[in-house]
C-alpha cells in the first residue's frame, strides 16, 4: 500500500504541534514535581497534558514519563534501572 508523499507533508505539522504540547506539559511537570511521589506526578502530568490540549497520549507513555519525573530527584543522571 503506497502512501502519497503529500499526505506526509500535510500530517507532519500536526504531529510536530502535538509533540510540542506534550513537551511543554512534561517540562512544566518536571519543573514543579521532580522527585515527588508517582501518584502526584501522574496526576499533575495528566492535568498538564489536558491543559495543553494533548490528552491523546498512550496511557503507558504517561505512566513512564510520570515514573521518570518522580524519580528524577532521587536517581543520578544516566542511572539505568
C-alpha positions in Angstrom: 0.0 0.0 0.0 1.7 3.2 -1.2 1.2 6.4 0.6 1.1 9.7 -1.2 4.1 11.8 -0.1 1.9 14.9 0.1 -0.1 13.2 2.9 3.1 13.1 4.9 3.7 16.8 4.3 0.2 17.6 5.4 0.4 15.4 8.6 3.9 16.5 9.9 2.9 20.0 11.1 0.1 18.4 13.1 2.4 15.8 14.6 5.1 18.4 15.4 2.5 20.7 17.1 1.2 17.8 19.2 4.7 16.8 20.3 5.4 20.4 21.3 2.3 20.3 23.5 3.5 17.1 25.1 7.0 18.5 25.6 5.6 21.7 27.3 3.4 19.6 29.6 6.4 17.3 30.6 8.7 20.3 31.1 6.2 22.1 33.3 5.5 19.0 35.3 9.2 18.2 35.7 9.9 21.7 36.9 7.3 21.5 39.6 7.1 17.9 40.6 10.5 16.3 40.1 11.1 13.8 42.9 7.5 13.9 44.2 5.6 10.6 44.7 4.5 8.9 41.5 0.7 9.4 42.1 1.1 13.2 42.5 3.4 13.4 39.4 1.0 11.3 37.3 -2.0 13.4 38.3 -0.1 16.7 37.6 1.2 15.4 34.3 -2.3 14.3 33.2 -3.6 17.7 34.1 -0.8 19.5 32.3 -1.4 17.4 29.2 -5.1 18.3 29.3 -4.2 22.0 29.8 -2.1 21.8 26.7 -4.8 20.1 24.7 -2.7 16.9 24.4 -4.9 14.4 26.2 -4.4 11.8 23.4 -1.2 10.2 24.7 -0.9 6.5 25.2 -1.5 5.8 28.9 1.7 3.7 29.2 3.7 6.7 27.9 2.1 9.0 30.5 2.9 6.4 33.3 6.5 6.1 32.2 7.0 9.8 31.9 5.5 10.2 35.4 7.7 7.5 36.7 10.8 9.2 35.3 9.8 12.6 36.7 9.0 11.1 40.1 12.5 9.5 40.3 14.3 12.5 38.8 15.5 13.9 42.1 16.5 10.6 43.7 18.4 8.9 40.8 21.6 10.2 39.4 21.6 11.3 35.8 22.3 8.5 33.4 21.3 5.8 36.0 19.9 2.7 34.4 17.3 0.6 36.1 
